[in-house]
């Protein structure tokens, strides 16, 4: 498969992670840089998704099961990379002992997260001048891997 997701480390993978988030959030969505980079960077578990060995997306998992900073480069959208990334983050959370995960989804991304099993659990709020809602997912034993190959990455 030309898509794969791996665990990433802020220290060694910072350039790839920052490059993707800079393009998606700061340049494309006009998120102020001082809001994009926070105190969780070094403690979070980061993930990178690759297409043909090129990093095209990133996301992270912080304390309490919060998924965040999910970003796929514009020219790589539509390949299924976002779902693969989300599945891998959820699997990591489940294997690490989390029973639930949550995220603050941009309102326009609600259908994407609903397809992955997340449910809206909060009122709409503004974050970086973008409307968001909280969404939650209870992790089950078979969630989110569809087959054994997905779980071994």
C-alpha positions as semicolon CSV with decimal commas, in nm:
position;residue;x (nm);y (nm);z (nm)
1;X;0,000;0,000;0,000
2;X;0,129;0,344;-0,081
3;X;-0,012;0,491;0,245
4;X;0,136;0,415;0,584
5;X;0,129;0,574;0,927
6;X;0,407;0,562;1,184
7;X;0,474;0,691;1,532
8;X;0,673;1,012;1,518
9;X;0,895;1,188;1,767
10;X;0,888;1,565;1,813
11;X;1,266;1,583;1,846
12;X;1,360;1,381;1,538
13;X;1,053;1,445;1,318
14;X;0,992;1,810;1,406
15;X;1,077;1,939;1,057
16;X;0,818;1,717;0,884
17;X;0,551;1,778;1,150
18;X;0,604;2,154;1,151
19;X;0,615;2,171;0,772
20;X;0,276;2,002;0,733
21;X;0,105;2,198;1,010
22;X;0,257;2,527;0,890
23;X;0,110;2,472;0,542
24;X;-0,232;2,349;0,655
25;X;-0,308;2,552;0,965
26;X;-0,096;2,868;0,946
27;X;-0,091;2,931;0,570
28;X;-0,414;2,769;0,449
29;X;-0,641;2,832;0,750
30;X;-0,473;3,147;0,885
31;X;-0,421;3,011;1,237
32;X;-0,181;3,245;1,420
33;X;0,157;3,078;1,475
34;X;0,149;3,152;1,847
35;X;-0,170;2,942;1,873
36;X;-0,044;2,657;1,655
37;X;0,264;2,567;1,860
38;X;0,198;2,491;2,225
39;X;0,331;2,338;2,543
40;X;0,214;1,988;2,442
41;X;0,453;1,942;2,147
42;X;0,727;1,767;2,343
43;X;0,500;1,549;2,559
44;X;0,247;1,446;2,290
45;X;0,269;1,127;2,088
46;X;0,295;1,245;1,729
47;X;0,212;1,049;1,414
48;X;0,310;1,094;1,050
49;X;0,126;0,956;0,749
50;X;0,320;0,892;0,431
51;X;0,222;0,850;0,068
52;X;0,493;0,702;-0,153
53;X;0,744;0,761;0,129
54;X;0,666;1,135;0,148
55;X;0,514;1,278;0,469
56;X;0,170;1,415;0,381
57;X;-0,008;1,431;0,715
58;X;0,030;1,448;1,089
59;X;-0,166;1,427;1,410
60;X;-0,103;1,387;1,780
61;X;-0,242;1,236;2,097
62;X;-0,207;1,426;2,424
63;X;-0,298;1,346;2,781
64;X;-0,647;1,228;2,862
65;X;-0,701;1,084;2,514
66;X;-0,721;1,410;2,321
67;X;-0,655;1,377;1,948
68;X;-0,542;1,697;1,787
69;X;-0,352;1,883;1,517
70;X;-0,471;1,641;1,248
71;X;-0,360;1,782;0,913
72;X;-0,331;1,641;0,561
73;X;-0,156;1,843;0,290
74;X;-0,404;1,989;0,040
75;X;-0,273;1,799;-0,263
76;X;-0,291;1,469;-0,072
77;X;-0,654;1,494;0,040
78;X;-0,891;1,234;-0,097
79;X;-0,640;0,948;-0,070
80;X;-0,782;0,813;0,257
81;X;-0,482;0,938;0,454
82;X;-0,693;1,115;0,716
83;X;-0,886;0,800;0,800
84;X;-0,568;0,589;0,814
85;X;-0,410;0,845;1,044
86;X;-0,716;0,858;1,269
87;X;-0,734;0,477;1,290
88;X;-0,368;0,456;1,388
89;X;-0,403;0,722;1,658
90;X;-0,711;0,546;1,799
91;X;-0,535;0,210;1,797
92;X;-0,237;0,356;1,979
93;X;-0,471;0,512;2,238
94;X;-0,655;0,183;2,289
95;X;-0,336;-0,023;2,322
96;X;-0,206;0,240;2,567
97;X;-0,507;0,182;2,791
98;X;-0,740;0,463;2,685
99;X;-1,109;0,371;2,689
100;X;-1,222;0,692;2,518
101;X;-1,073;0,953;2,290
102;X;-1,198;1,298;2,200
103;X;-1,112;1,585;1,970
104;X;-1,217;1,936;1,886
105;X;-1,333;1,907;1,526
106;X;-1,367;2,193;1,285
107;X;-1,739;2,210;1,205
108;X;-1,675;2,146;0,834
109;X;-1,498;1,817;0,931
110;X;-1,785;1,675;1,141
111;X;-1,900;1,430;0,866
112;X;-1,547;1,289;0,835
113;X;-1,524;1,217;1,208
114;X;-1,881;1,083;1,224
115;X;-1,791;0,827;0,954
116;X;-1,511;0,712;1,185
117;X;-1,757;0,665;1,472
118;X;-1,713;0,992;1,662
119;X;-2,020;1,171;1,798
120;X;-2,071;1,541;1,865
121;X;-2,091;1,589;2,242
122;X;-2,061;1,963;2,287
123;X;-2,183;2,299;2,171
124;X;-2,012;2,487;1,890
125;X;-1,725;2,712;2,001
126;X;-1,457;2,922;1,835
127;X;-1,091;2,820;1,834
128;X;-0,842;3,026;1,630
129;X;-1,145;3,201;1,473
130;X;-1,268;2,866;1,333
131;X;-1,595;2,705;1,454
132;X;-1,534;2,373;1,635
133;X;-1,729;2,111;1,832
134;X;-1,612;1,847;2,076
135;X;-1,650;1,491;1,948
136;X;-1,601;1,169;2,145
137;X;-1,541;0,804;2,064
138;X;-1,552;0,503;2,296
139;X;-1,281;0,261;2,191
140;X;-1,383;-0,103;2,158
141;X;-1,156;-0,406;2,135
142;X;-1,193;-0,425;1,758
143;X;-1,188;-0,049;1,701
144;X;-1,036;0,095;1,491
145;X;-0,855;-0,180;1,299
146;X;-1,052;-0,340;1,020
147;X;-0,812;-0,630;0,981
148;X;-0,491;-0,762;1,131
149;X;-0,274;-0,587;0,874
150;X;-0,403;-0,248;0,992
151;X;-0,305;-0,329;1,349
152;X;0,052;-0,426;1,272
153;X;0,167;-0,093;1,138
